[in-house]
Amino acid sequence: MPKNYGFARCSLAEEKGQDINRQVRELKAAGADEIISERVHGDAKVKPQLDFLLENIEPNSTIDKLYAT
């Protein structure tokens, strides 16, 4: 059965005001069935949680994303 996945990402530094919990709340409010999140710099070549999601997404599912800037 298709799912609506959410993906939230913030840089490693919380002191920059990036709130991954806010992103998770917004994804839940938007109807995400399952949320994957990680703290990794946007320029990082490897994003393990995003890779996991892309490798395991169910057919006909959707992904919504929120990135802190």
C-alpha positions as CSV (number, residue, x, y, z in Angstrom):
1,M,0.0,0.0,0.0
2,P,1.5,3.4,-1.0
3,K,2.6,5.7,1.8
4,N,3.3,9.4,2.1
5,Y,6.9,9.6,3.5
6,G,8.4,12.7,5.0
7,F,12.1,13.6,5.0
8,A,13.5,16.3,7.3
9,R,17.1,17.4,7.3
10,C,19.1,20.0,9.3
11,S,22.7,20.8,9.5
12,L,24.6,19.6,12.4
13,A,24.6,23.0,14.2
14,E,21.5,23.6,16.3
15,E,22.8,27.0,17.3
16,K,22.0,28.2,13.8
17,G,18.4,28.1,14.7
18,Q,17.6,25.0,12.6
19,D,14.9,23.0,14.3
20,I,14.4,19.5,13.0
21,N,11.5,19.0,15.4
22,R,9.6,21.8,13.7
23,Q,10.1,20.1,10.4
24,V,8.8,16.8,11.8
25,R,5.7,18.5,13.2
26,E,5.0,20.2,9.8
27,L,5.5,16.9,8.0
28,K,3.1,15.1,10.4
29,A,0.6,18.0,9.9
30,A,0.9,17.6,6.2
31,G,-0.1,13.9,6.5
32,A,3.2,12.0,6.4
33,D,2.7,8.4,7.3
34,E,6.4,7.8,8.1
35,I,9.1,10.4,8.7
36,I,12.8,9.9,8.2
37,S,15.1,12.6,9.5
38,E,18.8,13.3,9.8
39,R,21.3,15.9,10.9
40,V,23.8,16.3,8.2
41,H,25.2,19.3,6.3
42,G,23.4,20.0,3.1
43,D,26.7,19.7,1.1
44,A,27.4,16.3,2.5
45,K,28.1,13.7,-0.2
46,V,26.6,10.9,1.9
47,K,23.2,11.2,3.5
48,P,22.5,7.8,5.0
49,Q,18.9,8.3,6.0
50,L,17.9,9.7,2.7
51,D,19.7,6.9,0.9
52,F,17.8,4.4,3.2
53,L,14.5,6.0,2.3
54,L,15.1,6.0,-1.4
55,E,16.2,2.4,-1.4
56,N,13.2,1.2,0.7
57,I,10.3,3.4,-0.5
58,E,7.2,1.4,-1.4
59,P,5.9,1.5,-5.0
60,N,3.5,4.4,-5.8
61,S,4.5,6.2,-2.6
62,T,5.3,9.9,-2.3
63,I,8.1,11.8,-0.5
64,D,7.6,15.3,1.0
65,K,10.6,17.1,2.2
66,L,11.6,20.0,4.5
67,Y,15.1,21.3,4.6
68,A,16.3,24.0,7.0
69,T,18.3,26.7,5.3
